[in-house]
Amino acid sequence: MRTAVPLVLGLELGLYLWALAAAAGFAALVAASEAAYWTLKVAGACVLIYLGVRAWLAAWRERRGGPHAEAPLEDRGPGAVKAFAEGLVVQLANPKAAVFMIAFYPQFVPSSEPLFRTTAVLALLQVGIELVFYLTLAAFVARAGAWFRRSEVRRRLEAVSGTVLVGLGLRVGLSSR
């Protein structure tokens, strides 16, 4: 839970910033400009692949009995500030989040309402709902802590999450609009 909360907060702040950028017109630029979209797509793919490779390395160190093999789960992983920053960077490097915000929010903003303010309120509502969901999920996972602290489980989770992140990075990098 120590790093899950700041990670989720970083992800949600990134999502909120994309919503505000969409309302301000920046996300439309990303959607309209092939170069801006491509740059953001490559950056997002690189971030995801980097995080996936880091998870693979952690799994490999765990398997080989590296320096973190016997460390309690609470002492492993990034600190709160680093977890927050990683969540924020992952979300901001996600071009599909920008495109989603352009496609999603305008249909819920009445023409008689100010676009920026209404989008900001709708995005706050979305972020609030997601915070409750993801933090509740993290709390359930934390309650199962003894099982997750087992070396074999940690190693497998690192390997699976690394594979998922690298796969997502490759998908983002190779996908078309």
N, CA, C and O of each residue as an XYZ file, in Angstrom:
708
protein
N       0.827     -1.201      0.000
C       0.000      0.000      0.000
C       0.862      1.252      0.000
O       0.441      2.308     -0.473
N       2.080      1.125      0.538
C       2.927      2.302      0.675
C       3.223      2.970     -0.668
O       3.244      4.198     -0.752
N       3.449      2.187     -1.708
C       3.698      2.789     -3.013
C       2.482      2.709     -3.928
O       2.436      3.412     -4.938
N       1.500      1.878     -3.608
C       0.300      1.775     -4.446
C      -0.475      3.084     -4.441
O      -0.940      3.533     -5.489
N      -0.618      3.694     -3.283
C      -1.394      4.937     -3.188
C      -0.753      6.049     -4.024
O      -1.448      6.657     -4.838
N       0.552      6.341     -3.856
C       1.117      7.399     -4.694
C       1.130      7.050     -6.185
O       0.991      7.939     -7.025
N       1.294      5.778     -6.519
C       1.257      5.375     -7.925
C      -0.119      5.660     -8.517
O      -0.220      6.238     -9.600
N      -1.171      5.262     -7.820
C      -2.535      5.516     -8.294
C      -2.792      7.015     -8.376
O      -3.403      7.487     -9.335
N      -2.332      7.768     -7.378
C      -2.510      9.226     -7.418
C      -1.811      9.843     -8.627
O      -2.352     10.754     -9.255
N      -0.612      9.355     -8.960
C       0.110      9.841    -10.136
C      -0.636      9.522    -11.424
O      -0.764     10.374    -12.303
N      -1.124      8.295    -11.530
C      -1.895      7.914    -12.715
C      -3.137      8.787    -12.870
O      -3.446      9.258    -13.964
N      -3.834      8.993    -11.776
C      -5.074      9.775    -11.837
C      -4.812     11.258    -12.089
O      -5.597     11.918    -12.769
N      -3.715     11.785    -11.544
C      -3.367     13.174    -11.859
C      -3.058     13.297    -13.349
O      -3.465     14.266    -13.991
N      -2.345     12.324    -13.896
C      -2.061     12.335    -15.330
C      -3.331     12.303    -16.160
O      -3.445     13.016    -17.157
N      -4.287     11.476    -15.751
C      -5.562     11.409    -16.450
C      -6.293     12.752    -16.361
O      -6.857     13.224    -17.348
N      -6.279     13.352    -15.191
C      -6.945     14.644    -15.013
C      -6.275     15.721    -15.869
O      -6.953     16.554    -16.471
N      -4.947     15.697    -15.920
C      -4.238     16.674    -16.753
C      -4.568     16.483    -18.231
O      -4.683     17.461    -18.969
N      -4.721     15.227    -18.672
C      -5.126     14.989    -20.062
C      -6.523     15.541    -20.308
O      -6.788     16.101    -21.372
N      -7.419     15.388    -19.337
C      -8.773     15.920    -19.500
C      -8.726     17.438    -19.631
O      -9.403     18.012    -20.484
N      -7.925     18.090    -18.782
C      -7.807     19.545    -18.873
C      -7.148     19.960    -20.184
O      -7.535     20.959    -20.790
N      -6.151     19.191    -20.621
C      -5.496     19.493    -21.898
C      -6.475     19.330    -23.056
O      -6.448     20.101    -24.015
N      -7.336     18.324    -22.960
C      -8.352     18.125    -24.004
C      -9.289     19.318    -24.045
O      -9.622     19.812    -25.122
N      -9.720     19.785    -22.873
C     -10.627     20.932    -22.808
C      -9.953     22.202    -23.317
O     -10.609     23.077    -23.881
N      -8.635     22.299    -23.114
C      -7.899     23.493    -23.560
C      -7.493     23.403    -25.030
O      -7.009     24.383    -25.598
N      -7.684     22.246    -25.648
C      -7.372     22.106    -27.062
C      -6.066     21.395    -27.369
O      -5.814     21.065    -28.528
N      -5.223     21.146    -26.366
C      -3.938     20.486    -26.632
C      -4.130     19.058    -27.111
O      -3.450     18.613    -28.036
N      -5.042     18.349    -26.492
C      -5.261     16.962    -26.891
C      -5.768     16.887    -28.331
O      -5.498     15.912    -29.033
N      -6.507     17.918    -28.777
C      -6.950     17.950    -30.176
C      -5.750     18.067    -31.099
O      -5.741     17.491    -32.187
N      -4.731     18.813    -30.667
C      -3.499     18.931    -31.449
C      -2.830     17.560    -31.584
O      -2.368     17.193    -32.665
N      -2.780     16.813    -30.489
C      -2.182     15.475    -30.530
C      -2.976     14.581    -31.475
O      -2.399     13.794    -32.225
N      -4.287     14.700    -31.436
C      -5.124     13.872    -32.301
C      -4.994     14.288    -33.769
O      -5.065     13.443    -34.662
N      -4.804     15.588    -34.021
C      -4.745     16.092    -35.399
C      -3.346     16.030    -36.004
O      -3.209     15.905    -37.221
N      -2.315     16.116    -35.183
C      -0.943     16.159    -35.687
C      -0.308     14.785    -35.640
O      -0.150     14.194    -34.571
N       0.052     14.289    -36.798
C       0.710     12.982    -36.875
C       2.028     12.997    -36.117
O       2.354     12.027    -35.432
N       2.793     14.078    -36.228
C       4.100     14.157    -35.553
C       3.941     14.175    -34.035
O       4.679     13.489    -33.329
N       2.983     14.956    -33.526
C       2.768     15.019    -32.080
C       2.283     13.670    -31.560
O       2.729     13.200    -30.513
N       1.372     13.057    -32.299
C       0.861     11.743    -31.891
C       1.988     10.720    -31.894
O       2.137      9.955    -30.941
N       2.781     10.702    -32.959
C       3.886      9.738    -33.079
C       4.903      9.923    -31.964
O       5.361      8.945    -31.373
N       5.261     11.178    -31.669
C       6.226     11.459    -30.605
C       5.710     10.957    -29.263
O       6.437     10.303    -28.516
N       4.475     11.259    -28.967
C       3.884     10.823    -27.704
C       3.765      9.301    -27.666
O       3.977      8.683    -26.623
N       3.428      8.706    -28.797
C       3.297      7.254    -28.868
C       4.644      6.579    -28.611
O       4.712      5.617    -27.846
N       5.705      7.063    -29.231
C       7.028      6.468    -29.042
C       7.493      6.668    -27.599
O       8.047      5.751    -26.993
N       7.272      7.853    -27.050
C       7.658      8.107    -25.654
C       6.901      7.171    -24.713
O       7.491      6.604    -23.794
N       5.610      7.010    -24.939
C       4.806      6.114    -24.103
C       5.265      4.674    -24.216
O       5.352      3.966    -23.213
N       5.557      4.238    -25.427
C       6.040      2.869    -25.629
C       7.360      2.655    -24.896
O       7.556      1.624    -24.253
N       8.255      3.619    -24.993
C       9.564      3.499    -24.322
C       9.412      3.427    -22.805
O      10.083      2.628    -22.152
N       8.539      4.252    -22.244
C       8.315      4.228    -20.794
C       7.781      2.863    -20.361
O       8.259      2.293    -19.381
N       6.802      2.343    -21.079
C       6.226      1.045    -20.717
C       7.252     -0.080    -20.847
O       7.335     -0.949    -19.979
N       8.023     -0.067    -21.916
C       9.037     -1.105    -22.097
C      10.096     -0.996    -21.007
O      10.535     -2.015    -20.473
N      10.514      0.218    -20.670
C      11.492      0.422    -19.597
C      10.984     -0.157    -18.277
O      11.711     -0.873    -17.589
N       9.739      0.153    -17.929
C       9.172     -0.364    -16.683
C       9.048     -1.888    -16.730
O       9.267     -2.559    -15.721
N       8.702     -2.428    -17.882
C       8.606     -3.880    -18.018
C       9.958     -4.559    -17.860
O      10.060     -5.591    -17.196
N      10.988     -3.994    -18.460
C      12.329     -4.570    -18.335
C      12.793     -4.490    -16.884
O      13.425     -5.419    -16.380
N      12.480     -3.377    -16.209
C      12.819     -3.268    -14.781
C      12.153     -4.368    -13.968
O      12.772     -4.943    -13.073
N      10.896     -4.663    -14.276
C      10.193     -5.737    -13.561
C      10.832     -7.089    -13.864
O      10.981     -7.917    -12.966
N      11.209     -7.317    -15.120
C      11.893     -8.573    -15.458
C      13.198     -8.705    -14.691
O      13.512     -9.776    -14.170
N      13.961     -7.612    -14.620
C      15.227     -7.655    -13.886
C      14.997     -7.947    -12.403
O      15.762     -8.690    -11.788
N      13.950     -7.368    -11.836
C      13.632     -7.643    -10.432
C      13.284     -9.119    -10.249
O      13.692     -9.736     -9.265
N      12.532     -9.687    -11.192
C      12.193    -11.110    -11.111
C      13.454    -11.959    -11.239
O      13.602    -12.957    -10.532
N      14.345    -11.582    -12.115
C      15.589    -12.332    -12.304
C      16.451    -12.271    -11.047
O      17.016    -13.279    -10.622
N      16.550    -11.064    -10.449
C      17.317    -10.935     -9.199
C      16.686    -11.768     -8.097
O      17.391    -12.392     -7.304
N      15.379    -11.779     -8.047
C      14.650    -12.574     -7.039
C      14.967    -14.057     -7.216
O      15.202    -14.773     -6.243
N      14.970    -14.500     -8.453
C      15.249    -15.907     -8.732
C      16.675    -16.285     -8.368
O      16.930    -17.389     -7.887
N      17.596    -15.371     -8.598
C      19.002    -15.637     -8.326
C      19.374    -15.324     -6.885
O      20.532    -15.480     -6.499
N      18.416    -14.889     -6.091
C      18.697    -14.589     -4.682
C      19.467    -13.299     -4.518
O      20.337    -13.193     -3.654
N      19.143    -12.302     -5.358
C      19.845    -11.015     -5.346
C      19.601    -10.232     -4.082
O      19.046    -10.758     -3.117
N      20.013     -8.969     -4.078
C      19.974     -8.156     -2.868
C      18.580     -7.952     -2.293
O      18.442     -7.698     -1.096
N      17.558     -8.056     -3.108
C      16.207     -7.823     -2.597
C      15.475     -9.120     -2.299
O      14.321     -9.092     -1.873
N      16.118    -10.241     -2.514
C      15.414    -11.524     -2.400
C      14.803    -11.732     -1.024
O      13.698    -12.265     -0.926
N      15.482    -11.331      0.033
C      14.967    -11.560      1.377
C      14.351    -10.320      2.011
O      13.868    -10.381      3.141
N      14.361     -9.196      1.301
C      13.811     -7.957      1.860
C      12.304     -8.063      1.958
O      11.668     -8.607      1.056
N      11.715     -7.554      3.036
C      10.259     -7.554      3.132
C       9.667     -6.747      1.986
O      10.297     -5.818      1.482
N       8.459     -7.103      1.580
C       7.815     -6.432      0.465
C       7.698     -4.932      0.701
O       7.823     -4.148     -0.240
N       7.461     -4.521      1.946
C       7.293     -3.107      2.241
C       8.577     -2.320      1.989
O       8.520     -1.123      1.711
N       9.739     -2.978      2.083
C      11.006     -2.290      1.904
C      11.478     -2.293      0.455
O      12.497     -1.686      0.125
N      10.738     -2.973     -0.400
C      11.139     -3.081     -1.794
C      10.415     -2.025     -2.616
O       9.453     -1.404     -2.165
N      10.906     -1.843     -3.831
C      10.206     -0.984     -4.771
C      10.507      0.480     -4.549
O      11.231      0.855     -3.626
N       9.936      1.297     -5.415
C      10.226      2.720     -5.369
C       9.611      3.386     -4.150
O       8.645      2.887     -3.572
N      10.180      4.513     -3.770
C       9.601      5.301     -2.703
C       8.327      5.964     -3.191
O       7.969      5.863     -4.365
N       7.651      6.636     -2.286
C       6.368      7.254     -2.622
C       6.503      8.298     -3.723
O       5.682      8.334     -4.639
N       7.509      9.136     -3.652
C       7.679     10.190     -4.663
C       7.976      9.572     -6.025
O       7.435     10.006     -7.042
N       8.834      8.561     -6.038
C       9.173      7.907     -7.291
C       7.959      7.176     -7.865
O       7.733      7.217     -9.075
N       7.182      6.515     -7.023
C       5.980      5.817     -7.486
C       4.977      6.811     -8.076
O       4.378      6.549     -9.120
N       4.798      7.947     -7.407
C       3.896      8.982     -7.912
C       4.370      9.473     -9.281
O       3.579      9.589    -10.217
N       5.677      9.762     -9.383
C       6.238     10.262    -10.641
C       6.087      9.230    -11.753
O       5.765      9.584    -12.887
N       6.317      7.961    -11.439
C       6.165      6.916    -12.455
C       4.723      6.847    -12.948
O       4.483      6.746    -14.152
N       3.770      6.899    -12.036
C       2.365      6.878    -12.439
C       2.020      8.066    -13.316
O       1.324      7.923    -14.321
N       2.501      9.225    -12.940
C       2.230     10.438    -13.709
C       2.845     10.359    -15.103
O       2.186     10.678    -16.093
N       4.100      9.936    -15.182
C       4.786      9.847    -16.476
C       4.124      8.812    -17.376
O       3.931      9.056    -18.567
N       3.774      7.659    -16.815
C       3.119      6.625    -17.622
C       1.821      7.170    -18.219
O       1.550      6.962    -19.401
N       1.026      7.858    -17.420
C      -0.245      8.373    -17.925
C      -0.049      9.503    -18.931
O      -0.751      9.562    -19.941
N       0.899     10.401    -18.665
C       1.122     11.516    -19.588
C       1.771     11.063    -20.890
O       1.653     11.744    -21.908
N       2.451      9.930    -20.869
C       3.084      9.411    -22.084
C       2.136      8.486    -22.848
O       2.570      7.763    -23.744
N       0.887      8.503    -22.512
C      -0.110      7.628    -23.130
C      -0.919      8.428    -24.151
O      -1.836      9.156    -23.769
N      -0.596      8.306    -25.447
C      -1.320      9.096    -26.449
C      -2.785      8.709    -26.544
O      -3.622      9.524    -26.931
N      -3.096      7.478    -26.196
C      -4.492      7.053    -26.285
C      -5.342      7.748    -25.211
O      -6.544      7.937    -25.399
N      -4.725      8.126    -24.096
C      -5.462      8.882    -23.079
C      -5.873     10.241    -23.642
O      -6.989     10.706    -23.410
N      -4.964     10.872    -24.381
C      -5.287     12.171    -24.990
C      -6.430     12.024    -25.986
O      -7.381     12.805    -25.969
N      -6.334     11.032    -26.844
C      -7.367     10.817    -27.858
C      -8.692     10.442    -27.187
O      -9.755     10.895    -27.613
N      -8.629      9.624    -26.148
C      -9.846      9.238    -25.429
C     -10.539     10.466    -24.850
O     -11.760     10.591    -24.937
N      -9.773     11.359    -24.268
C     -10.383     12.546    -23.661
C     -11.092     13.410    -24.693
O     -12.139     13.992    -24.411
N     -10.518     13.492    -25.888
C     -11.162     14.270    -26.954
C     -12.468     13.613    -27.376
O     -13.469     14.291    -27.608
N     -12.447     12.293    -27.473
C     -13.623     11.577    -27.947
C     -14.698     11.434    -26.872
O     -15.888     11.412    -27.184
N     -14.283     11.337    -25.610
C     -15.219     10.997    -24.546
C     -15.958     12.208    -23.977
O     -17.189     12.230    -23.978
N     -15.244     13.194    -23.502
C     -15.871     14.276    -22.753
C     -16.780     15.202    -23.553
O     -17.830     15.583    -23.036
N     -16.441     15.584    -24.779
C     -17.311     16.540    -25.482
C     -18.763     16.098    -25.604
O     -19.659     16.942    -25.622
N     -19.013     14.810    -25.686
C     -20.392     14.360    -25.833
C     -21.217     14.566    -24.563
O     -22.446     14.492    -24.601
N     -20.547     14.822    -23.445
C     -21.256     15.025    -22.180
C     -21.308     16.500    -21.755
O     -21.854     16.824    -20.701
N     -20.751     17.371    -22.562
C     -20.753     18.796    -22.234
C     -21.853     19.476    -23.054
O     -21.752     19.572    -24.277
N     -22.910     19.949    -22.369
C     -23.962     20.658    -23.102
C     -23.404     21.916    -23.765
O     -22.518     22.572    -23.217
N     -23.917     22.244    -24.929
C     -23.410     23.408    -25.661
C     -23.616     24.707    -24.886
O     -22.922     25.691    -25.141
N     -24.556     24.724    -23.950
C     -24.807     25.937    -23.165
C     -23.836     26.096    -21.988
O     -23.832     27.133    -21.325
N     -23.015     25.072    -21.731
C     -22.080     25.106    -20.599
C     -20.659     25.401    -21.077
O     -20.295     25.051    -22.200
N     -19.853     26.050    -20.220
C     -18.456     26.298    -20.595
C     -17.676     24.983    -20.692
O     -17.717     24.164    -19.775
N     -16.971     24.789    -21.798
C     -16.288     23.537    -22.073
C     -15.242     23.211    -21.008
O     -15.236     22.105    -20.468
N     -14.361     24.160    -20.701
C     -13.251     23.870    -19.792
C     -13.751     23.520    -18.398
O     -13.343     22.512    -17.822
N     -14.629     24.347    -17.858
C     -15.134     24.118    -16.500
C     -15.916     22.810    -16.402
O     -15.734     22.050    -15.451
N     -16.768     22.550    -17.362
C     -17.571     21.330    -17.332
C     -16.694     20.093    -17.479
O     -16.906     19.093    -16.793
N     -15.717     20.159    -18.365
C     -14.789     19.036    -18.523
C     -14.000     18.812    -17.242
O     -13.792     17.669    -16.835
N     -13.561     19.888    -16.605
C     -12.808     19.764    -15.353
C     -13.649     19.077    -14.282
O     -13.138     18.235    -13.543
N     -14.919     19.422    -14.192
C     -15.806     18.805    -13.200
C     -16.057     17.332    -13.537
O     -16.005     16.473    -12.656
N     -16.329     17.048    -14.802
C     -16.544     15.655    -15.211
C     -15.297     14.804    -14.964
O     -15.397     13.662    -14.514
N     -14.138     15.359    -15.257
C     -12.884     14.624    -15.048
C     -12.646     14.387    -13.560
O     -12.163     13.324    -13.172
N     -12.980     15.365    -12.729
C     -12.854     15.166    -11.282
C     -13.750     14.027    -10.813
O     -13.356     13.227     -9.965
N     -14.937     13.960    -11.360
C     -15.855     12.875    -11.016
C     -15.253     11.532    -11.435
O     -15.266     10.578    -10.656
N     -14.728     11.453    -12.656
C     -14.108     10.221    -13.127
C     -12.921      9.836    -12.257
O     -12.793      8.680    -11.855
N     -12.057     10.794    -11.966
C     -10.879     10.522    -11.130
C     -11.300     10.060     -9.740
O     -10.697      9.143     -9.181
N     -12.319     10.682     -9.186
C     -12.812     10.271     -7.867
C     -13.298      8.826     -7.855
O     -12.988      8.063     -6.940
N     -14.056      8.463     -8.873
C     -14.556      7.087     -8.965
C     -13.392      6.115     -9.122
O     -13.357      5.078     -8.460
N     -12.438      6.445     -9.998
C     -11.293      5.561    -10.212
C     -10.417      5.457     -8.964
O      -9.891      4.386     -8.661
N     -10.259      6.565     -8.242
C      -9.471      6.510     -7.007
C     -10.083      5.532     -6.015
O      -9.377      4.712     -5.428
N     -11.387      5.616     -5.830
C     -12.056      4.698     -4.906
C     -11.859      3.258     -5.370
O     -11.542      2.384     -4.562
N     -12.042      3.006     -6.660
C     -11.904      1.652     -7.182
C     -10.483      1.119     -7.012
O     -10.287      0.040     -6.452
N      -9.490      1.873     -7.495
C      -8.112      1.368     -7.472
C      -7.529      1.299     -6.063
O      -6.756      0.390     -5.761
N      -7.885      2.236     -5.207
C      -7.371      2.179     -3.837
C      -8.046      1.051     -3.049
O      -7.420      0.446     -2.179
N      -9.300      0.769     -3.343
C      -9.963     -0.372     -2.721
C      -9.302     -1.671     -3.185
O      -9.065     -2.577     -2.386
N      -9.012     -1.751     -4.464
C      -8.315     -2.925     -4.998
C      -6.943     -3.079     -4.336
O      -6.556     -4.185     -3.959
N      -6.215     -1.980     -4.195
C      -4.901     -2.029     -3.547
C      -5.027     -2.469     -2.088
O      -4.177     -3.208     -1.591
N      -6.072     -2.025     -1.403
C      -6.276     -2.427     -0.011
C      -6.536     -3.933      0.086
O      -6.030     -4.592      0.994
N      -7.321     -4.477     -0.843
C      -7.556     -5.925     -0.842
C      -6.267     -6.688     -1.095
O      -6.009     -7.707     -0.454
N      -5.465     -6.203     -2.019
C      -4.184     -6.859     -2.309
C      -3.271     -6.771     -1.085
O      -2.581     -7.736     -0.753
N      -3.266     -5.619     -0.416
C      -2.426     -5.453      0.772
C      -2.847     -6.410      1.888
O      -2.005     -6.892      2.645
N      -4.146     -6.682      1.990
C      -4.629     -7.610      3.022
C      -4.129     -9.029      2.764
O      -4.003     -9.827      3.693
N      -3.851     -9.331      1.533
C      -3.319    -10.651      1.176
C      -1.790    -10.612      1.179
O      -1.136    -11.402      0.497
N      -1.233     -9.685      1.954
C       0.197     -9.417      1.965
C       1.094    -10.601      2.221
O       2.132    -10.726      1.571
N       0.738    -11.474      3.139
C       1.603    -12.614      3.462
C       1.820    -13.484      2.231
O       2.931    -13.948      1.977
N       0.772    -13.696      1.483
C       0.898    -14.506      0.274
C       1.782    -13.803     -0.760
O       2.626    -14.434     -1.396
N       1.578    -12.482     -0.922
C       2.353    -11.720     -1.905
C       3.813    -11.552     -1.497
O       4.666    -11.302     -2.349
N       4.113    -11.687     -0.205
C       5.509    -11.569      0.241
C       6.328    -12.824     -0.021
O       7.555    -12.791      0.077
N       5.684    -13.902     -0.347
C       6.421    -15.129     -0.644
C       7.300    -14.895     -1.866
O       6.856    -14.336     -2.869
N       8.545    -15.331     -1.767
C       9.538    -15.078     -2.808
C       9.084    -15.572     -4.176
O       9.222    -14.863     -5.172
N       8.550    -16.769     -4.224
C       8.121    -17.340     -5.508
C       6.982    -16.527     -6.118
O       6.955    -16.315     -7.330
N       6.059    -16.078     -5.304
C       4.928    -15.281     -5.785
C       5.431    -13.936     -6.299
O       5.032    -13.491     -7.374
N       6.316    -13.284     -5.522
C       6.878    -11.994     -5.956
C       7.567    -12.138     -7.299
O       7.369    -11.320     -8.198
N       8.374    -13.176     -7.434
C       9.138    -13.372     -8.663
C       8.192    -13.558     -9.850
O       8.394    -12.970    -10.912
N       7.178    -14.366     -9.665
C       6.228    -14.605    -10.765
C       5.426    -13.357    -11.107
O       5.181    -13.072    -12.279
N       5.016    -12.613    -10.081
C       4.285    -11.373    -10.341
C       5.150    -10.364    -11.091
O       4.672     -9.699    -12.010
N       6.418    -10.247    -10.704
C       7.341     -9.348    -11.408
C       7.486     -9.778    -12.867
O       7.456     -8.944    -13.772
N       7.644    -11.089    -13.089
C       7.815    -11.588    -14.453
C       6.558    -11.345    -15.291
O       6.650    -10.916    -16.441
N       5.394    -11.616    -14.720
C       4.145    -11.414    -15.458
C       3.911     -9.935    -15.715
O       3.561     -9.552    -16.831
N       4.101     -9.085    -14.685
C       3.871     -7.659    -14.895
C       4.880     -7.095    -15.889
O       4.530     -6.226    -16.689
N       6.118     -7.567    -15.856
C       7.105     -7.131    -16.843
C       6.685     -7.502    -18.249
O       6.815     -6.700    -19.173
N       6.179     -8.717    -18.416
C       5.725     -9.169    -19.727
C       4.543     -8.330    -20.213
O       4.484     -7.945    -21.381
N       3.611     -8.052    -19.316
C       2.451     -7.230    -19.676
C       2.899     -5.823    -20.074
O       2.435     -5.293    -21.084
N       3.791     -5.215    -19.298
C       4.245     -3.857    -19.606
C       5.008     -3.800    -20.925
O       4.784     -2.896    -21.730
N       5.901     -4.751    -21.152
C       6.630     -4.775    -22.423
C       5.647     -5.001    -23.575
O       5.753     -4.359    -24.620
N       4.698     -5.909    -23.381
C       3.684     -6.150    -24.414
C       2.862     -4.904    -24.713
O       2.602     -4.584    -25.873
N       2.455     -4.203    -23.657
C       1.708     -2.954    -23.860
C       2.566     -1.909    -24.555
O       2.093     -1.191    -25.436
N       3.844     -1.826    -24.152
C       4.752     -0.876    -24.793
C       4.903     -1.169    -26.273
O       4.870     -0.257    -27.098
N       5.069     -2.446    -26.614
C       5.179     -2.828    -28.023
C       3.885     -2.542    -28.765
O       3.900     -2.087    -29.908
N       2.765     -2.815    -28.105
C       1.466     -2.554    -28.744
C       1.270     -1.063    -29.005
O       0.823     -0.665    -30.080
N       1.610     -0.245    -28.013
C       1.501      1.197    -28.196
C       2.434      1.663    -29.323
O       2.047      2.458    -30.179
N       3.667      1.150    -29.300
C       4.637      1.565    -30.303
C       4.304      1.123    -31.712
O       4.622      1.824    -32.673
N       3.673     -0.023    -31.847
C       3.389     -0.570    -33.180
C       1.982     -0.290    -33.673
O       1.671     -0.542    -34.837
N       1.122      0.230    -32.796
C      -0.270      0.438    -33.192
C      -0.427      1.653    -34.087
O       0.369      2.592    -34.063
N      -1.473      1.594    -34.863
C      -1.833      2.776    -35.640
C      -2.884      3.527    -34.835
O      -3.308      3.072    -33.772
N      -3.286      4.648    -35.334
C      -4.283      5.433    -34.618
C      -5.514      4.602    -34.473
O      -6.501      5.057    -33.896
